[in-house]
């Protein structure tokens, strides 16, 4: 399963209580499941987070 979330140029993150671990926490969880995780600036000036997670029974 792959998941990609893109923040458009000039976008802002959602306000939160600061209790999470942000990108570091997402990376830790994805890699703990045997997946891959990446972040990058987009050519349009936004920001993108991508995760590829293994699924049961996938070959």
C-alpha positions as CSV (number, residue, x, y, z in Angstrom):
1,X,0.0,0.0,0.0
2,X,1.3,3.4,-0.8
3,X,0.3,6.7,0.7
4,X,1.4,10.2,-0.4
5,X,0.3,13.5,1.1
6,X,1.3,16.8,-0.5
7,X,1.1,20.2,1.0
8,X,0.7,22.9,-1.6
9,X,3.1,25.9,-1.9
10,X,2.4,28.4,0.9
11,X,0.4,25.8,2.8
12,X,0.7,25.5,6.6
13,X,0.7,22.5,8.9
14,X,-2.3,21.8,11.0
15,X,-2.3,23.2,14.5
16,X,-1.8,20.5,17.1
17,X,-1.0,20.0,20.8
18,X,2.6,19.1,20.1
19,X,2.3,15.6,21.6
20,X,3.2,13.8,18.5
21,X,6.6,13.0,17.0
22,X,6.0,14.5,13.6
23,X,8.0,13.3,10.6
24,X,10.4,11.4,12.8
25,X,7.6,9.5,14.4
26,X,6.0,8.7,11.0
27,X,9.3,7.4,9.7
28,X,9.9,5.2,12.8
29,X,6.4,3.6,12.5
30,X,6.7,3.0,8.8
31,X,10.2,1.4,9.0
32,X,9.1,-0.7,12.0
33,X,6.5,-2.3,9.7
34,X,9.1,-3.0,7.0
35,X,8.1,-0.1,4.8
36,X,9.9,2.8,3.2
37,X,9.3,6.5,4.0
38,X,10.4,9.6,2.3
39,X,9.9,13.4,2.4
40,X,10.8,16.0,-0.2
41,X,10.1,19.5,-1.4
42,X,8.0,19.5,-4.6
43,X,9.1,21.3,-7.7
44,X,6.0,23.6,-7.2
45,X,7.4,24.7,-3.8
46,X,5.2,22.5,-1.6
47,X,6.2,19.5,0.6
48,X,5.4,15.8,0.1
49,X,5.5,12.8,2.5
50,X,5.3,9.3,1.0
51,X,5.1,5.9,2.7
52,X,5.1,2.4,1.1
53,X,3.8,-0.2,3.5
54,X,4.0,-4.0,2.9
55,X,0.6,-5.7,2.8
56,X,-0.2,-9.3,3.9
57,X,-0.2,-11.7,1.1
58,X,1.4,-9.3,-1.4
59,X,4.1,-10.8,-3.6
